[in-house]
Amino acid sequence: MIRVVIADDQELIRTSLKIILSTHKDLEIVGVAADGFEVLDILKQKEVDIVLMDIRMPHMDGVYCTKVIKEQYPATKVVILTTFNDDDFVFSALKYGASGYLLKDVSMDELYSDIVTVYKGGALINPDIATKVFSMFTKMSQHNMIIQVDESFLKDISKTEWKVIQQVGCGLSNKEIAQKLFLSEGTVRNYLSSILSKLNLRDRTQLAIWAVQTGKTIRDFDNE
């Protein structure tokens, strides 16, 4: 059972999401919240796997709440769900450890699928903002925000995994990577999980930053 909290300052959205997601037998909506403080109150009382987090909420917004959650409840994953694709919000939410950033026009079937993906250890970035995220990764690289990977870990990375790493560094979504490399999305998710484990990286964000910083996004793996 995947335990979910829905955080949004609009009651209609909270209620609608709760009703729709509750139709899935493997999801349990353990609480709803109108701001970050209410989210933290729920986390003090219940075990939560995933928080669906709106960005702009009164009193404590979704970005700061994400930061607190990952500091105090590192096992709880956060998926940012918002109508805003502002660069600063994307950067801050991912920097503080969000596992996904989705726009609210996502279909309910896709949202359910994304929740399951994040629960299983995957990470998600809406394709519409992938280019923005890649731009931010590049800026972070230029400002010397270095992600370190032990060189001895690299020998275990297969050629296909290198290609997946390259596409993650270019800001592509799992679906786009699957289409480009002629793989299924499930296979891409499995590759990502394996890559993160082999390189001892926390999440997709760190992997993308490392790929940009080390030039993996422009390396020709087909001719190696």
C-alpha positions, 0 to 999 in steps of 0.5 A: 500500500502506497501512503499518500498525502495531498497538499494544496491550498485549494480545497477543490483540488485537494478533494478531487485528487483524494476522490480520484486517487482513492479509487486505486486499491494500492493507494491510501490517502492518509491526509490532506493539507492546505499548507506546509505546516499541515503537511508536517503535522501529518508526518509527525503522526503517520508514516507517509511514502509520498507527498503530492506537493503544491508549490504556492501555498500560504504560511509555508510553501511547497519548496520550503516544506520539501526541504524540511521533509527531506531533512526530517523524513528522508524516506518520504518522497515529494512530488511537486504538482503545480500549474507553475513552471517557473525556473526558480521553483523547479531549481529549488524543489529539485535541489531540496530533494523532490523526486518529481516535478509535474504540471497539474494538467497531467492526466489522472492515469498518468499521475497514478503511474507517476506516483507508483514510479516514484514509490519504486525509486524513480524520478520524474520531470515533466517533458515540458520543463526538461529543457529548463532543467537542463539549462539549470544543470548547465548553470550549476556546472558553471558555478562549480557545484561538483558532484563526485563519483569514484572513478572505480565505479565507472567500469561497471557501467554498460554501453546502454547505461552510458547512453541512458546517462547521456540522455538524462544529462540532456534533460530527457524524460523516461518516455523520451529516452525510451523512444530515442533508445528504442526501449520500454519506459520500464526498461529505462526505469530499471537502467536508471535504478541500476545506474544510481546504485552503481555510481552511488548517487542519490537521485536523477538530479545528481546524475544529470548534474554529474553527466553535464559536468563531466562532458558525458552529454557530448561523448559519442558512445556509439563509436567506443 
